[in-house]
Amino acid sequence: MRLRHLISIGLAVVAAACGGGDGGPSGPPAVARVQISAIATSLEVGSTLTTTVTLTDASGKVVTGRTVTYQSSAATIATVDLAGTVTGVAPGAVTITATSEGKSGTLALTVTPAAVNSITIDQRSPAVKQGESTTLTAKTFDFLGREVTGRTITWSSASASVATVTAGGAVTGVTSGSVFIRAESEGKRDSVSLRVRSLIVPAITGSSPATWTPGITATIDGTNFATTPAGNTVFLNSTPVAVTAATATRLTITVPSGSQLPCSATGPVPLIVVVNGDSALGSAGLQVATPRILALGESVLYTSQSDLMCNEFSMTGGTYLITAFNYENSSAVRTNFSLIGTATGATAANVAAARVPAFGPLQGSPTVLPPEVERQMRRQQTHMARLEADRQLLASRRNPITLRRRRPLFDAQTGARLSRASAAAPVPNVGDMLSLRMRTNFSDFNAYTTGRFRVVYVGPKIIMLEDSLAPLARTMDAEYQKMGLEFDSQMYGFLSSFGNPLAVDSLTDANGHLFAVFSQRVNGYLNGQILGFVTVCDFFDNTGNPADICPSSNQGEYFYAIVPDPNAPNGLTLALWQRFMRGTLIHEAKHITAYAERLLRDTEVLEESWLEEATAQQAAELWARSIYRVVWKDDVGWNDGPRCDYASISGTCPDPVEGILGHFVWLYSYYENVERRSILSSASTDGSIYGSAWSFARWVTDAYSQDEAVFLRALVQVQNDHGINNLVNKTGRPWTELLGTWSLAALADNYPGATVNDPKLQFESWNSRDLFASMSQFLRFSDGRVAFPKPFPLTIRSVSFGTWGAAQTDVIALPGGSFAAWELSGTQTKPQVIALRALGGGLPPANIGLAMVRVK
């Protein structure tokens, strides 16, 4: 019995495990009923409705996880997707069926037309004359912005005494004036203002005086004017005019100011009177422009707003060179403006004839330079960042020379005479080894290590030292000695044109010499991106009160430079080192001179970096002139010597060294992007100041001095004058004149066939057009490509007499200390007007000037 009982229990368990019920012995319960429902039984055309389906088995229990399909009885009325979402298509009745496992359920729905959500009258500014009719139309839209048609639209007029409207939207004008016309459908409304124009239209018969000028009171005679000032709208040359009094036959108006009126040549301009939507056309004689006559070779410079707003040049033709310059004293201040050119009677042909500039302000790609020149430019740009650091160093400490002067002359206890110098040092001999402080980090005045240096040359004014770690150590003595001899015999004399580099030697190391230190450590600074440098740090004590010292100072007049390293990635070969180092030495020695002369005068601030670099470039220029055997104001061209700057050694170029072409490489870079760069920039962001600021300083020296050396010393031997003020005080001329005239000289210098009366409109020392053209013709990359593609790189907007387009007129974000240039030429058949205005019209910016010269 027990065995049979256990067997029965086991069979029952197996049966239970194998299933059972309505689903059969091996599956889940089947779907017995399908119910489909929705939250609404109707939907609008275009809208959607979500359905819900419930599945139950024979016992009424909900079952899930089953497949459900959907079907619409009329897809033209409503569609249903796989998820059971219904979309209304057209008005009507429709049944949605849901099916699962052979069982179905249905949902009856009604699709209704979409309601009107908005209405819009098609004609937004309708007008009709008295007694005449026009038909307005309107469209209705549903909530999705789709147009719905076939809806009833009701029309109405706010004043039937002004205009009536029919049920079909036909409007008839009754009396002159304005009235709102409304369209309405299903509670949605729209309205427009309808103007009913009078059958009696205004007319202009005359005006007084014969010639109108800005700001005067004038009269317009005619018929059918409104009898109130507000009822009349007047436009003079497209500019709204204030009406101060009105009768049916005369209007009294005030002519707008010159800044409000377009600049146009003297003569008739359009005059329009609008009364109740009807226009009367006429003309008035208007004189806005200032008459100008520019004789051949004559030049002008304007900075006042009254002179800039509108000028009219008589029909003399020829060629004009024009610059507009921003005379703000910071390159960070950028200005937008338009230089507008128009002519009376300008036609479409005149406008089309205006030439597109050969090189627009944003066109062209940066010039890629020969590798050694490109590296040299990067080194110069890095160097100027050190000048900025020097300025900050002095600004944060007291003048070290002033402090030494204040030291006691005699020991208080012994009465012995004391030296005011930091550490009087004897003059070393050739072969001596000296220990010097060298910065560990180029940007840190405080961190330093000590290096050993061998004395290679001792001359009257300079001592040359070589790093014992230099890759070519003890193989270059002859090169150092040759350079030292050149410095003593020539360069030191050129430095005297600026001052005395040893002006404070008695208060530094008191040995009567500059030191030139050639070190492998300089090669390591900034990954080789500096050729040589000096620092005001060396004029400070290196021990003492922390607030007054510079720990890395060598307490004397020092120049630091790289050594040749042919195997390093950024190293110079000996030949390239020879080509670049000599010019670098005199450039940097000029900085020592400027520091010494200012410190001697108890300065609190060093020269601004752009002008300090410009005058250091002038020092290298004086030396270059001696190599070329030319003199001041010689108008030096390519064949006078600069052709040898990048040449190899030959019979005609026995001493190839970079003299002046580096200056013109930078000036090329500035000219290419003249409207984006400034002579006042920092070289850390714009290295082109090595060309542009030098060009400016050179031009000022040529134009405003009788003795070059006297003028240059006046710039350097000062206490606190710096930057623009330094130049203004030494020339006695305003910054506006200096910048404006230089900008025009940049364009006019050696202009082919030009007549120029003012010698200040030339670069007297250098023939810039010949140098640039020759650089373009003769300098190549190693693969034969032209290194300087543009024979004259200055961005010039070429325009013809007539009306200019926006590409020729608009100047965007011109920085302070720069300019934009135009060349005006062609056949002049009408008076030409030129106006400098704010972008979009109005008074010109207060910091913009205009310079012009007629050269042909």
Secondary structure as GFF3:
##gff-version 3
##sequence-region A 1 856
A	DSSP	alpha_helix	2	17	.	.	.	ID=ss1
A	DSSP	beta_strand	33	38	.	.	.	ID=ss2
A	DSSP	beta_strand	42	44	.	.	.	ID=ss3
A	DSSP	beta_strand	48	56	.	.	.	ID=ss4
A	DSSP	beta_strand	69	72	.	.	.	ID=ss5
A	DSSP	beta_strand	78	80	.	.	.	ID=ss6
A	DSSP	beta_strand	85	88	.	.	.	ID=ss7
A	DSSP	beta_strand	92	100	.	.	.	ID=ss8
A	DSSP	beta_strand	103	112	.	.	.	ID=ss9
A	DSSP	beta_strand	118	121	.	.	.	ID=ss10
A	DSSP	beta_strand	127	129	.	.	.	ID=ss11
A	DSSP	beta_strand	133	135	.	.	.	ID=ss12
A	DSSP	beta_strand	138	141	.	.	.	ID=ss13
A	DSSP	beta_strand	147	148	.	.	.	ID=ss14
A	DSSP	beta_strand	154	157	.	.	.	ID=ss15
A	DSSP	beta_strand	163	165	.	.	.	ID=ss16
A	DSSP	beta_strand	170	173	.	.	.	ID=ss17
A	DSSP	beta_strand	177	185	.	.	.	ID=ss18
A	DSSP	beta_strand	188	197	.	.	.	ID=ss19
A	DSSP	beta_strand	203	208	.	.	.	ID=ss20
A	DSSP	beta_strand	211	212	.	.	.	ID=ss21
A	DSSP	beta_strand	217	223	.	.	.	ID=ss22
A	DSSP	three_ten_helix	229	231	.	.	.	ID=ss23
A	DSSP	beta_strand	232	236	.	.	.	ID=ss24
A	DSSP	beta_strand	239	246	.	.	.	ID=ss25
A	DSSP	beta_strand	250	254	.	.	.	ID=ss26
A	DSSP	beta_strand	267	275	.	.	.	ID=ss27
A	DSSP	beta_strand	278	286	.	.	.	ID=ss28
A	DSSP	beta_strand	290	292	.	.	.	ID=ss29
A	DSSP	beta_strand	299	302	.	.	.	ID=ss30
A	DSSP	alpha_helix	305	308	.	.	.	ID=ss31
A	DSSP	beta_strand	311	313	.	.	.	ID=ss32
A	DSSP	beta_strand	320	326	.	.	.	ID=ss33
A	DSSP	beta_strand	334	343	.	.	.	ID=ss34
A	DSSP	alpha_helix	348	353	.	.	.	ID=ss35
A	DSSP	alpha_helix	371	395	.	.	.	ID=ss36
A	DSSP	alpha_helix	400	405	.	.	.	ID=ss37
A	DSSP	beta_strand	433	439	.	.	.	ID=ss38
A	DSSP	beta_strand	448	458	.	.	.	ID=ss39
A	DSSP	beta_strand	462	467	.	.	.	ID=ss40
A	DSSP	alpha_helix	477	486	.	.	.	ID=ss41
A	DSSP	pi_helix	487	491	.	.	.	ID=ss42
A	DSSP	alpha_helix	492	495	.	.	.	ID=ss43
A	DSSP	three_ten_helix	505	507	.	.	.	ID=ss44
A	DSSP	beta_strand	514	518	.	.	.	ID=ss45
A	DSSP	alpha_helix	520	524	.	.	.	ID=ss46
A	DSSP	three_ten_helix	525	528	.	.	.	ID=ss47
A	DSSP	beta_strand	532	533	.	.	.	ID=ss48
A	DSSP	three_ten_helix	536	539	.	.	.	ID=ss49
A	DSSP	beta_strand	558	561	.	.	.	ID=ss50
A	DSSP	alpha_helix	574	600	.	.	.	ID=ss51
A	DSSP	alpha_helix	609	628	.	.	.	ID=ss52
A	DSSP	three_ten_helix	638	640	.	.	.	ID=ss53
A	DSSP	three_ten_helix	642	644	.	.	.	ID=ss54
A	DSSP	alpha_helix	661	672	.	.	.	ID=ss55
A	DSSP	alpha_helix	689	704	.	.	.	ID=ss56
A	DSSP	alpha_helix	708	716	.	.	.	ID=ss57
A	DSSP	alpha_helix	723	731	.	.	.	ID=ss58
A	DSSP	alpha_helix	735	748	.	.	.	ID=ss59
A	DSSP	three_ten_helix	759	761	.	.	.	ID=ss60
A	DSSP	alpha_helix	768	778	.	.	.	ID=ss61
A	DSSP	beta_strand	797	800	.	.	.	ID=ss62
A	DSSP	alpha_helix	806	809	.	.	.	ID=ss63
A	DSSP	beta_strand	810	815	.	.	.	ID=ss64
A	DSSP	beta_strand	818	825	.	.	.	ID=ss65
A	DSSP	beta_strand	832	837	.	.	.	ID=ss66
A	DSSP	beta_strand	848	854	.	.	.	ID=ss67
###
